[in-house]
Amino acid sequence: MDLSLLFRRKRQAPPALTGELRERIRASFDEASADEENFPSTIDPRIYHVKLIHQHLAPLAGKRVLDVGCGKGRFARVLRELEPEAEFWGLDLSEEMLRYVPAGIHTRAGSMTELPFEDGFFDAAYATESLEHAVEIERAVAEICRVVKPGGRIAIIDKNAEHWGRLKTPEWERWFRPAELERLLRQHCRQAASRPVSYWEDVAPDGLFVAWLAVK
Ligand SMILES: C[S@@+](CC[C@H](N)C(=O)[O-])C[C@H]1O[C@@H](n2cnc3c(N)ncnc32)[C@H](O)[C@@H]1O
């Protein structure tokens, strides 16, 4: 074996969310928006993901909250019922997904890699199964943290790279090792931790989903 090849191998450049790829991702989710079975517009409010996000971000009365990559706004819909005095915003790449977001939740079309909000505009932000589609992950994490006020809270629920291969995924999707995303969050936040979560509180997590909880 020619060992020199090992030493000559360059570090791979991180993937880029080019205009063409962004359009492809957007078109794919525009189309998926009609699929209510796999992309539902509601979620059972008893699901632990909802409870955990709420526990981490609360109290939210009078606070402004961003759902990053909100899809049809299923999480914002139920969180708003729990926190009627909070102001909810949903940001998504797909305008077709945003059409399903309930009235009363502000919506913005755009990419989480360049959020159309001022620094510290939100008191809190969360992202559920959306960061995995952002391609430029470091940039998206930096943006989510930028738009949250110092002291504000951030929750991310996504899939664990240690379970990669368990589900069919589009070629741009990425899952995260718990420590990897904690490290990215710590670049902008004073606290960041992670833990495995399951949909139901009384069911032990199987490791697929991880919640990352941070305080800026
Ligand atoms: C699997 S869905 C999850 C939607 C929602 N968070 C939920 O849990 O129902 C992923 C969402 O991320 C959105 N998305 C993908 N890339 C994005 C980007 N760069 N910026 C913002 N949203 C994006 C998609 O359009 C899609 O609505």
The ligand as an SDF file (V2000), in Angstrom:
LIG
                    3D

 27 29  0  0  0  0  0  0  0  0999 V2000
  -38.7930   17.1790    8.2850 C   0  0  0  0  0  0  0  0  0  0  0  0
  -39.4520   18.7910    8.1110 S   0  0  0  0  0  0  0  0  0  0  0  0
  -39.7120   19.2450    9.8180 C   0  0  0  0  0  0  0  0  0  0  0  0
  -40.7070   20.3620    9.9490 C   0  0  0  0  0  0  0  0  0  0  0  0
  -41.0730   20.7670   11.3890 C   0  0  0  0  0  0  0  0  0  0  0  0
  -39.9480   21.2510   12.1140 N   0  0  0  0  0  0  0  0  0  0  0  0
  -41.7350   19.6200   12.1150 C   0  0  0  0  0  0  0  0  0  0  0  0
  -41.1280   19.0300   13.0110 O   0  0  0  0  0  0  0  0  0  0  0  0
  -42.8720   19.3370   11.7440 O   0  0  0  0  0  0  0  0  0  0  0  0
  -38.0150   19.7650    7.6960 C   0  0  0  0  0  0  0  0  0  0  0  0
  -38.3550   21.2070    7.3630 C   0  0  0  0  0  0  0  0  0  0  0  0
  -37.1240   21.9460    7.2450 O   0  0  0  0  0  0  0  0  0  0  0  0
  -37.2850   22.8680    6.1890 C   0  0  0  0  0  0  0  0  0  0  0  0
  -35.9510   23.2890    5.7190 N   0  0  0  0  0  0  0  0  0  0  0  0
  -35.0550   22.5580    5.0060 C   0  0  0  0  0  0  0  0  0  0  0  0
  -33.9390   23.2880    4.7980 N   0  0  0  0  0  0  0  0  0  0  0  0
  -34.1480   24.4930    5.3760 C   0  0  0  0  0  0  0  0  0  0  0  0
  -33.3700   25.6820    5.4800 C   0  0  0  0  0  0  0  0  0  0  0  0
  -32.1330   25.7920    4.9590 N   0  0  0  0  0  0  0  0  0  0  0  0
  -33.9040   26.7270    6.1460 N   0  0  0  0  0  0  0  0  0  0  0  0
  -35.1530   26.6580    6.6830 C   0  0  0  0  0  0  0  0  0  0  0  0
  -35.9340   25.5670    6.5940 N   0  0  0  0  0  0  0  0  0  0  0  0
  -35.4320   24.4920    5.9540 C   0  0  0  0  0  0  0  0  0  0  0  0
  -38.0960   22.1070    5.1540 C   0  0  0  0  0  0  0  0  0  0  0  0
  -38.7020   22.9470    4.2010 O   0  0  0  0  0  0  0  0  0  0  0  0
  -39.0830   21.3600    6.0460 C   0  0  0  0  0  0  0  0  0  0  0  0
  -40.2670   22.0830    6.2410 O   0  0  0  0  0  0  0  0  0  0  0  0
  1  2  1  0
  2  3  1  0
  2 10  1  0
  3  4  1  0
  4  5  1  0
  5  6  1  0
  5  7  1  0
  7  8  2  0
  7  9  1  0
 10 11  1  0
 11 12  1  0
 11 26  1  0
 12 13  1  0
 13 14  1  0
 13 24  1  0
 14 15  1  0
 14 23  1  0
 15 16  2  0
 16 17  1  0
 17 18  1  0
 17 23  2  0
 18 19  1  0
 18 20  2  0
 20 21  1  0
 21 22  2  0
 22 23  1  0
 24 25  1  0
 24 26  1  0
 26 27  1  0
M  CHG  2   2   1   9  -1
M  END
$$$$
